[in-house]
Amino acid sequence: MDFDALVIGGGFAGLSCASALAEQGLRVAVAEKKPHLGGRAFSFRDPETGSIVDNGQHLFMGCYRQTRAFLRRIGTEGCLQLLPRIRVDYADAHGRRDVLRCPQALGSPLHLAAGVLGLRGLSLRDKAGLWRFDRAMRALDGGSLDAIDGLTVREWLTGLGQSPRVQERLFDPLALGILNERPELASATGLVQALREVFYRDVESTRLALSRVGLSDLYTDGSRRYIEARGGAVLLSRKVSALLEEDGGVAGACFEGGESLRAPVTVSTLPPWDLAKLPLPQPLLGSWRRLAAAPIVGVNLWLDRPVLDVPLVGLLGTETHWAFDKSKILGEAGGGQYLSLVVSGARKLLAWEPKALLELAKRDLARCLPAFQKATIQRWKVVKEPFATLSPVPGAEALRPRAASAGMKGFVWSGDWTRTGLPATIESAVVSGHAAAEAVRRLWRRGAADVEA
Ligand SMILES: Cc1cc2nc3c(=O)[nH]c(=O)nc-3n(C[C@H](O)[C@H](O)[C@H](O)COP(=O)(O)OP(=O)(O)OC[C@H]3O[C@@H](n4cnc5c(N)ncnc54)[C@H](O)[C@@H]3O)c2cc1C
């Protein structure tokens, strides 16, 4: 069968790209090495509890515009719930609660200012110092953004006179959640890119969003149906072993086992650590190979009673960073509570045994949520993702190839880690997928396998 394009990888980037191409009437093949779609954002059913478990809790935002457009295309946008109020709850290691409430009626970014003023854990002096942060945010343009890429989040915020308490209680949880790397390691660029999108556009952008269904149900089945209904094919358990080179360009891919698939244009959505394992043609080799991954560890707990009264809470001063009430999010009935805990940038925890991670989670929850002390754990499950996201250390931004650019004839770069102007998140993956689809469409209009570099 002939295809107009080959997309390698069946995650958010690959499926958003392939569905956008299918919408344009192109016949596209998606090749995925695993027996299921979803890449780094997928779900499975826990055999004991019957609960749907994500490979790690994912948080969406109102500013994920292209992600929402992708889900709209495949008919599942309704599975994403935008939380009605802009509110983030915190619990610290002494059991004290705080809340960032951003009144939507004030507009952006005044809603943030009002939210910060209401934080009980910050002094007036801490809050007053935030005007310097606001001034810096408004002054940053493309050039000055490049200039801060050499600074870590910690260095940048300290340079702006932000107190240790403001950093610990306000910025650190944001930086960890968005960048999946500790503020001492992450570059300031990604934080600025994200905060601009989230707080400095409009209030809709600041809203938190959660999937009411498992991640796989959110976008993989719908994408597959959409692509196949338009003459495309989704090929599972097809591991690309090399790109097919012809006349100085890429003409498709070879799979493990000897098969190959030819197509006028090939879009790679592989993360750099997978791409680097392939014997790539010389023009595609580059400094991107120095990019590395940052891990996430998740601990799932099924409790005999509810201990968390909000959909999500940021934990302060603990190894565990966030706790989500999955029972509420997934609409599961019953008297207990299913919690999903997240440890971002979890380098030192990767080597820990699951039982030790459980003990750590228990200790953190007992300190932050006093109600947990009376709860009984009925089941638990640890999920480690060593290659969760791109590690956005200083200098990494410059190594990301531009999304949808062509490394050589017939080849297009895509994936969350390509340069989209965003940190490597779901929205970055979809922005890159849609940009790659647009590049392929332009190529077809011109009738030449020569995408602009
Ligand atoms: C635990 C966890 C929590 C996260 N939390 C959030 C969050 O809260 N919010 C957020 O926005 N983002 C979050 N992320 C990041 C988000 O999941 C990623 O940005 C996104 O899924 C990346 O999509 P992608 O399509 O670019 O890459 P991938 O999902 O990695 O897709 C690439 C695909 O290529 C396939 N592949 C690899 N090699 C080959 C080969 N040789 N042949 C064929 N196929 C191959 C892979 O199997 C994979 O399916 C989180 C990630 C993890 C792991």
The ligand as an SDF file (V2000), in Angstrom:
LIG
                    3D

 53 58  0  0  0  0  0  0  0  0999 V2000
    5.4090   10.3740   34.2700 C   0  0  0  0  0  0  0  0  0  0  0  0
    5.2770   11.5440   33.3330 C   0  0  0  0  0  0  0  0  0  0  0  0
    4.5540   12.6640   33.7280 C   0  0  0  0  0  0  0  0  0  0  0  0
    4.4090   13.7570   32.8520 C   0  0  0  0  0  0  0  0  0  0  0  0
    3.6420   14.8150   33.2370 N   0  0  0  0  0  0  0  0  0  0  0  0
    3.3300   15.7690   32.3330 C   0  0  0  0  0  0  0  0  0  0  0  0
    2.3820   16.7880   32.6470 C   0  0  0  0  0  0  0  0  0  0  0  0
    1.8330   16.8210   33.7560 O   0  0  0  0  0  0  0  0  0  0  0  0
    2.0740   17.6990   31.6830 N   0  0  0  0  0  0  0  0  0  0  0  0
    2.6740   17.6820   30.4520 C   0  0  0  0  0  0  0  0  0  0  0  0
    2.3310   18.5250   29.6170 O   0  0  0  0  0  0  0  0  0  0  0  0
    3.6100   16.7500   30.1370 N   0  0  0  0  0  0  0  0  0  0  0  0
    3.9330   15.7920   31.0390 C   0  0  0  0  0  0  0  0  0  0  0  0
    4.8390   14.7910   30.7070 N   0  0  0  0  0  0  0  0  0  0  0  0
    5.5450   14.8630   29.4100 C   0  0  0  0  0  0  0  0  0  0  0  0
    4.6790   14.2970   28.2710 C   0  0  0  0  0  0  0  0  0  0  0  0
    4.2680   12.9820   28.5770 O   0  0  0  0  0  0  0  0  0  0  0  0
    5.5120   14.3080   27.0010 C   0  0  0  0  0  0  0  0  0  0  0  0
    5.9200   15.6310   26.7310 O   0  0  0  0  0  0  0  0  0  0  0  0
    4.7690   13.7790   25.7710 C   0  0  0  0  0  0  0  0  0  0  0  0
    4.0580   12.6140   26.0530 O   0  0  0  0  0  0  0  0  0  0  0  0
    5.7940   13.5370   24.6550 C   0  0  0  0  0  0  0  0  0  0  0  0
    5.1380   13.1010   23.4790 O   0  0  0  0  0  0  0  0  0  0  0  0
    5.9810   12.8050   22.1570 P   0  0  0  0  0  0  0  0  0  0  0  0
    5.0210   12.2610   21.1720 O   0  0  0  0  0  0  0  0  0  0  0  0
    6.8080   13.9760   21.8080 O   0  0  0  0  0  0  0  0  0  0  0  0
    7.0320   11.6780   22.5750 O   0  0  0  0  0  0  0  0  0  0  0  0
    6.7700   10.1370   22.9840 P   0  0  0  0  0  0  0  0  0  0  0  0
    5.5210   10.0430   23.7690 O   0  0  0  0  0  0  0  0  0  0  0  0
    8.0270    9.6450   23.6230 O   0  0  0  0  0  0  0  0  0  0  0  0
    6.5470    9.3960   21.5960 O   0  0  0  0  0  0  0  0  0  0  0  0
    7.5860    8.8310   20.8510 C   0  0  0  0  0  0  0  0  0  0  0  0
    7.1620    7.4340   20.4280 C   0  0  0  0  0  0  0  0  0  0  0  0
    8.1770    6.8720   19.6030 O   0  0  0  0  0  0  0  0  0  0  0  0
    8.2340    5.4900   19.8830 C   0  0  0  0  0  0  0  0  0  0  0  0
    9.5350    4.9970   19.4170 N   0  0  0  0  0  0  0  0  0  0  0  0
   10.7500    5.1460   19.9920 C   0  0  0  0  0  0  0  0  0  0  0  0
   11.7090    4.5460   19.2420 N   0  0  0  0  0  0  0  0  0  0  0  0
   11.0830    3.9970   18.1770 C   0  0  0  0  0  0  0  0  0  0  0  0
   11.5270    3.2580   17.0530 C   0  0  0  0  0  0  0  0  0  0  0  0
   12.8190    2.9510   16.8590 N   0  0  0  0  0  0  0  0  0  0  0  0
   10.6020    2.8500   16.1260 N   0  0  0  0  0  0  0  0  0  0  0  0
    9.2630    3.1610   16.2920 C   0  0  0  0  0  0  0  0  0  0  0  0
    8.8080    3.8490   17.3470 N   0  0  0  0  0  0  0  0  0  0  0  0
    9.6890    4.2720   18.2750 C   0  0  0  0  0  0  0  0  0  0  0  0
    8.0560    5.4150   21.3870 C   0  0  0  0  0  0  0  0  0  0  0  0
    7.6740    4.1300   21.8160 O   0  0  0  0  0  0  0  0  0  0  0  0
    6.9740    6.4800   21.6040 C   0  0  0  0  0  0  0  0  0  0  0  0
    5.6810    5.8970   21.5380 O   0  0  0  0  0  0  0  0  0  0  0  0
    5.0490   13.7300   31.5750 C   0  0  0  0  0  0  0  0  0  0  0  0
    5.7910   12.6110   31.1930 C   0  0  0  0  0  0  0  0  0  0  0  0
    5.8980   11.5260   32.0510 C   0  0  0  0  0  0  0  0  0  0  0  0
    6.6680   10.3030   31.6010 C   0  0  0  0  0  0  0  0  0  0  0  0
  1  2  1  0
  2  3  1  0
  2 52  2  0
  3  4  2  0
  4  5  1  0
  4 50  1  0
  5  6  2  0
  6  7  1  0
  6 13  1  0
  7  8  2  0
  7  9  1  0
  9 10  1  0
 10 11  2  0
 10 12  1  0
 12 13  2  0
 13 14  1  0
 14 15  1  0
 14 50  1  0
 15 16  1  0
 16 17  1  0
 16 18  1  0
 18 19  1  0
 18 20  1  0
 20 21  1  0
 20 22  1  0
 22 23  1  0
 23 24  1  0
 24 25  2  0
 24 26  1  0
 24 27  1  0
 27 28  1  0
 28 29  2  0
 28 30  1  0
 28 31  1  0
 31 32  1  0
 32 33  1  0
 33 34  1  0
 33 48  1  0
 34 35  1  0
 35 36  1  0
 35 46  1  0
 36 37  1  0
 36 45  1  0
 37 38  2  0
 38 39  1  0
 39 40  1  0
 39 45  2  0
 40 41  1  0
 40 42  2  0
 42 43  1  0
 43 44  2  0
 44 45  1  0
 46 47  1  0
 46 48  1  0
 48 49  1  0
 50 51  2  0
 51 52  1  0
 52 53  1  0
M  END
$$$$
